[in-house]
């Protein structure tokens, strides 16, 4: 599985991982809604399970992805400070995205 993140997202995710709530946990990207050919994504702190793959990004942040969810393979996590501040997660292989 693959996962990319932009520099802004890496900074925000590193801050999340340095929080007290993150102790013993990792960043997980998960699907909130699956529409068959595309999905809506979100992020949370979580503990990996036997169904997960831990993917190391080019920003040296490990992301937990559920191997059973094919729409997670290839997600791109971006974070923007303009307009509405927040994460923007896409999967270019499906052509769809969610904020």
N, C-alpha and C positions, 0 to 999 in steps of 0.2 A: 504494500500500500504506500501511497505517496501523500505528502502534505507540504504545502508552501505557506510561508507567512511573510508579510512585509515588515519593514523595520519598526513602524509605529506599533503594530500588533505585538512584535517581539518585546518591545519595552513595556507595554501594558501587561502582557502575559508574565514577564519576569517579575513585575510588581505583584501580580496575583500570587505567584509561586513563593514570594518572600513574605506573604502575610501569615498571621497565626493560623488562620483557617486552612491553610494549605499544608500544614504539617502532615507528612506521610501520604500526600495526595499528588496527583498529576493533573495536567490540563486534558480534558476530554472534549472532543467535538462529537456531537450527537445529532441525530435526526429528530426534530420535533413533529414533523409531518412528512409522510412519504406519499407521493402522488403517482408512484409507478415509474414515470420517466424523469421525475425531478423530486427534490426534497427541500425542506426548510431546515436550517441548521442552527445550533446554538452551542455555547461553551459553558463548561462547569468544571469545578475541581472534583476529582473522583479517584477511586482506587481501581486499578486494572483488575480484570477477571480473566479466566481462562479463554474467553472468547475474543480477547483484545489483542491488537498488535500495537506495540510502542514504536512510533515513527520518529526518528531524529530529523529535525529540519536543518536547513542551511544556517539558521540563526542559533544553533545549539540548544534548542528547546525541544523536549520530547513531548509528543502529542499522542494521546491514547485514542485509537480508532477501533470500533467493533468490526472484526473480520467478516461477520455475517452480513454486514450492510454494504453492498457494492457501491452505493451512491456516496460513501465516504471516501473511497479511493480517488485521490486526486484533488481533494478540497484545497482551497486557497483562502487563508485567513488574512484579511486586511483590516486595518483600523484607520479611521479618518477623523480628523479634528474639525473639518469644515462642515458646514450645514448642520446635520444632526450628528453629534459625536457618537461613535460606537463602532462595533465590529460589523464587517461586511464579509460574509462567507460565501464563496462560490465554488462550483465544481465545473471547470471549463469543459470537461469531457461530456457533460450533460447539456450545457448551454443555458442552465438555469441558475438562479442565485436567490439568496435570502439575506435580509439584514436583521 
